[in-house]
């Protein structure tokens, strides 16, 4: 009932000159639109800039950043399959990359077909010790540096 009241009040604030314009404004102010407006107004309130909110944000930010970092590392450990382009720009093979569970070795290799599920580390023919700085290898692993770096 509050949403209907708010729809009517907001439609009337535009001062429609006819009943058709009023009905049109009501249709534009759907339930989801009213919820979006309310949320936007709440976010703009000074309460979110209050000292307790800012202190809480400052306190939990390191935990959130660590969680993001762990999620990124977990995704790398799961591994990812990429399409590999040949010299004619055809995508007929696949390339799989996966980080070891100890986060020290990157396993990668070519595959004939897209894998169904995880590819075991020992089935990937190439590996790179991340402690030995092989991230520059043809620029392929730059994203690893980004994903494993400290989140700021």
C-alpha positions in Angstrom: 0.0 0.0 0.0 2.9 2.3 0.7 4.3 1.8 -2.8 0.9 2.7 -4.4 0.8 5.8 -2.2 4.3 6.7 -3.3 3.5 6.1 -6.9 0.6 8.5 -6.7 2.5 11.2 -4.8 5.4 11.0 -7.2 3.1 11.2 -10.2 1.3 14.2 -8.8 4.6 16.1 -8.1 5.1 16.2 -11.9 1.8 18.2 -12.1 0.3 16.3 -15.0 -2.1 18.5 -17.0 -4.5 15.7 -17.8 -5.8 12.4 -16.5 -4.0 10.6 -19.4 -0.7 12.1 -18.4 -1.3 11.1 -14.8 -2.0 7.5 -15.8 1.1 7.5 -18.0 3.2 8.7 -15.0 1.8 5.9 -12.9 2.6 3.3 -15.4 6.2 4.6 -15.6 6.5 4.4 -11.8 6.3 0.6 -11.5 7.0 -1.3 -8.3 10.6 -2.0 -9.3 11.1 1.6 -10.3 9.9 2.8 -6.9 12.2 0.3 -5.2 15.1 1.6 -7.2 14.3 5.2 -6.4 14.0 4.3 -2.7 17.4 2.5 -2.7 19.0 5.4 -4.5 17.6 7.9 -2.0 18.8 5.7 0.9 22.3 5.5 -0.6 22.4 9.3 -0.9 21.4 9.9 2.7 24.0 11.1 5.2 23.7 8.0 7.2 26.1 6.2 4.9 28.7 8.9 5.5 28.3 8.7 9.3 31.3 7.9 11.4 30.2 4.4 12.5 29.5 3.4 8.9 32.9 4.7 7.8 34.6 2.9 10.7 32.9 -0.4 9.9 33.8 -0.1 6.2 37.4 0.6 7.2 37.4 -2.4 9.6 36.0 -5.0 7.2 37.8 -3.8 4.0 40.9 -5.9 4.6 38.9 -9.0 5.1 36.9 -8.3 2.0 40.0 -7.8 -0.1 41.5 -11.0 1.3 38.3 -12.8 0.3 38.5 -11.5 -3.2 42.2 -12.5 -3.5 41.3 -16.0 -2.3 38.4 -16.3 -4.7 40.8 -15.3 -7.6 43.4 -17.8 -6.5 40.8 -20.6 -6.2 39.6 -19.8 -9.7 43.2 -20.2 -11.0 43.6 -23.5 -9.2 40.4 -24.8 -10.8 41.9 -24.0 -14.2 40.6 -22.5 -17.4 40.4 -23.6 -21.0 41.1 -21.1 -23.8 40.6 -21.5 -27.6 43.9 -21.5 -29.4 44.3 -19.8 -32.7 46.5 -21.4 -35.4 48.4 -19.5 -38.1 45.2 -19.2 -40.2 43.3 -17.7 -37.2 41.2 -20.9 -36.9 40.2 -22.0 -33.4 40.6 -25.8 -33.7 42.6 -26.5 -30.6 42.5 -25.6 -26.9 44.9 -24.4 -24.4 44.5 -25.2 -20.7 46.1 -23.3 -17.8 45.9 -24.2 -14.1 47.7 -23.1 -10.9 49.0 -25.8 -8.6 47.2 -26.0 -5.1 50.4 -24.6 -3.4 50.2 -21.6 -5.8 53.8 -22.0 -6.9 53.6 -23.7 -10.3 51.5 -22.9 -13.3 50.6 -25.9 -15.4 49.6 -25.4 -19.0 49.3 -27.3 -22.2 47.5 -27.9 -25.5 44.4 -30.0 -25.7 42.7 -31.5 -28.8 39.2 -30.9 -27.5 37.5 -28.8 -24.8 37.8 -30.7 -21.4 34.7 -31.8 -19.5 35.6 -30.9 -15.9 39.1 -30.4 -14.4 42.2 -31.4 -16.2 44.8 -33.2 -13.9 48.1 -31.4 -13.5 50.1 -34.4 -14.7 48.2 -34.4 -18.1 49.4 -30.8 -18.8 52.8 -31.1 -20.5 54.3 -27.7 -19.6 54.8 -26.0 -16.3 56.2 -22.7 -15.1 57.6 -22.1 -11.6 56.0 -18.7 -10.6 58.8 -18.1 -8.2 61.2 -18.0 -11.2 59.5 -15.1 -13.0 58.3 -16.7 -16.2 55.3 -14.3 -16.4 56.9 -12.5 -19.3 56.7 -15.6 -21.5 55.1 -14.1 -24.6 52.8 -12.1 -22.3 50.5 -15.0 -21.8 50.7 -15.0 -18.0 50.3 -11.3 -17.2 46.8 -12.0 -16.0 48.3 -14.3 -13.4 50.3 -11.5 -11.9 47.2 -9.4 -11.7 45.1 -12.2 -10.1 47.7 -13.2 -7.5 48.8 -9.7 -6.7 47.6 -7.9 -3.6 44.2 -6.4 -4.2 44.1 -2.7 -3.7 
